[in-house]
Amino acid sequence: MQAYPEHDRHPWLKRFIERAGHPLFLLGALALWWAMGRSEVAALVASAIILALMEWLERVVPAKPSWRLSARQRLALVGWYLAILLVTGVVLASYGLLVTPALAGLREGLGVTLWPASWPVLVQVLALYFAADFIYYWIHRAIHRFGWFWRLSGHGVHHAFHNLHALNVGAAHPLETLFLALPTVLLAGLFGAPGEAVAGAVVLLVVNGTLAHANLRMDTPVLNWFFTSSNQHRRHHSQVYAHSNTNFACNAIVWDRLFGTYSDGDVEQTGIGPRQPGLWELLRLPWREPDDADTAASRRRQRNPAS
């Protein structure tokens, strides 16, 4: 029996995922959410199923076979993902108590209906998806532009990992959850988007974010002009500073295309430096970065040593 090099195994599956996987995973996640009652719990279940599928495919047809995770690395990322999920729940609950009522009061004070509730549910979902990522595009771009914002957000943690995988979508500093959850909360609270539309948008945002971080090749014509693919977002995580300062839209790459921050090309390695920081180093990145880090904060420090 002929032995194939590892990167040549399952070529048909690899090609299928590259060309058709992205839209099928998004549609599949929405279909699962819809079939399970379109609730917030259904959104979590659909997202978890897609994450598990991405994990399996990364082992079978990885974009970069040398990036495969060890069992220990995978367990660490799963733990980080679950911890951030809990923190995000606390953040959302806090926003629900403090921010949402204030925005609802402002909306009621205006005395006008701001959300197109008569539109089909899926159209509302897409509107919220693109609008939320439009807001986060500018937040994300500012984080990479200003050293103080890079530190305040803890965004360095998300970029510090070598060998990007789907599980990295949840690898962030607890501080960053404040900014990640904000766009959807602002839009839902200010415009009065119904819970069903919010849950559907969350499905798309989480699932597409998972796909964007996956160690899989995804390049679907037409769709990759609007929805961020793994090929595009991998470049944003590049260890090369200039590359990492492009493709800021984690989910709706159309904003990068419109505002001149889009780029493409292969990525040799992800991260903020030649080595991946350890756990304690990751947690204290907002306050102290490794000497070999190349980030918005480290470059500012080099320009202003006394600051």
Secondary structure as UniProt FT lines:
FT   HELIX           6..8
FT   HELIX           11..16
FT   HELIX           17..21
FT   HELIX           22..35
FT   TURN            36..37
FT   HELIX           40..60
FT   HELIX           65..67
FT   HELIX           71..110
FT   TURN            117..118
FT   HELIX           121..145
FT   HELIX           147..153
FT   HELIX           155..159
FT   HELIX           166..170
FT   HELIX           174..176
FT   HELIX           177..180
FT   HELIX           182..191
FT   HELIX           195..213
FT   TURN            221..222
FT   HELIX           223..225
FT   HELIX           230..236
FT   HELIX           241..244
FT   HELIX           254..259
FT   HELIX           279..283
FT   TURN            284..287
FT   TURN            291..292
FT   HELIX           296..303
FT   TURN            305..306
//
